[in-house]
Amino acid sequence: MTATSGALHGRVAIVTGAARGLGRAVAERYADEGAHVVIADTLIDEALDTADDINRGGGSCLAIETDVSSSSSVAAMTTAVRDTFGPISILVNNAGLVADLPRQPFDEIAEDDWDRVMAVNVKGMWQTAKAVVGDMRSAGYGKIINVSSDTVLSGVPGLLHYVSSKGAVWSFTRALAHELGAEGIRVNAVAPGFTETAQRSPMAATPVGAASLAALFLGLRPPTT
Ligand SMILES: NC(=O)c1ccc[n+]([C@@H]2O[C@H](COP(=O)([O-])OP(=O)(O)OC[C@H]3O[C@@H](n4cnc5c(N)ncnc54)[C@H](O)[C@@H]3O)[C@@H](O)[C@H]2O)c1
């Protein structure tokens, strides 16, 4: 653990999709700040490894297999969180389909793939917010942070379902912030730019792969060789 302020001491924070990548970094940081952190992810083996690492470092972390697109899975997860740590006061809606999505022309995206991206990246945020808001209302305190993407501004080609879903996250966040703000529950979004994570590193490790990634997130045509 790094020396920190302990600003989140005793808070219970759920970070969805934190088995790896950006979510993992958030979970590690929250643990450093004293929060009880829950990793809610479909990748349970990676989630358990991440939780073990955090706990070995002196943090307090629990991994729970969760599919954010399923209301029953989310309900089971939040029940287990309350049983273990108590009421939930922070939710980071980070889970998203992104790293594994192939880049393809918009008219070749399969209908099932479109639906799945919306179910995870947009509906998942709604499901998790609904499942935690009762605790936040009771406490008159809560933070909900939704992860969007700067691709909303650059409009990268080849990922229409993903970019559309991240645009929806912006409007979802604004509307929910207006609904909940008066109750002491703050709802915000962050829109990261391209961030290299372990998941992306194999592609970034080759010159063509790195150029393709850079082009992708700048909205340019990728190199052909
Ligand atoms: N890395 C970037 O460059 C970048 C840039 C902008 C925005 N983002 C956003 O940040 C978030 C994290 O991205 P990342 O790069 O770490 O991706 P990643 O693929 O490494 O991590 C995403 C995590 O979400 C989990 N997940 C996927 N579907 C799920 C589901 N149905 N239920 C629960 N968990 C699920 C995955 O198992 C994985 O652990 C995503 O929302 C992504 O859109 C990333």
The ligand as an ORCA input file, in Angstrom:
! r2SCAN-3c Opt
* xyz 0 1
  N      -8.445      1.573    -21.734
  C      -8.869      2.595    -22.472
  O      -8.143      3.099    -23.329
  C     -10.249      3.206    -22.225
  C     -10.518      4.458    -22.773
  C     -11.770      5.039    -22.542
  C     -12.706      4.371    -21.772
  N     -12.427      3.148    -21.273
  C     -13.466      2.480    -20.475
  O     -12.918      2.101    -19.238
  C     -13.553      0.905    -18.777
  C     -12.483     -0.145    -18.504
  O     -11.747     -0.357    -19.705
  P     -10.423     -1.257    -19.757
  O      -9.573     -0.732    -20.836
  O      -9.877     -1.442    -18.398
  O     -11.079     -2.637    -20.318
  P     -10.888     -4.168    -19.919
  O     -11.522     -4.976    -20.998
  O      -9.475     -4.460    -19.564
  O     -11.766     -4.259    -18.577
  C     -13.152     -4.310    -18.596
  C     -13.600     -5.208    -17.473
  O     -15.038     -5.271    -17.519
  C     -15.399     -6.630    -17.273
  N     -16.723     -6.915    -17.806
  C     -17.076     -7.058    -19.111
  N     -18.373     -7.365    -19.207
  C     -18.860     -7.418    -17.943
  C     -20.123     -7.700    -17.379
  N     -21.174     -8.019    -18.156
  N     -20.266     -7.654    -16.037
  C     -19.205     -7.357    -15.228
  N     -17.972     -7.108    -15.707
  C     -17.802     -7.141    -17.036
  C     -14.311     -7.444    -17.970
  O     -14.298     -8.792    -17.534
  C     -13.067     -6.655    -17.605
  O     -12.514     -7.085    -16.380
  C     -14.544      0.495    -19.866
  O     -15.834      0.977    -19.545
  C     -14.003      1.206    -21.095
  O     -15.005      1.456    -22.049
  C     -11.219      2.552    -21.479
*
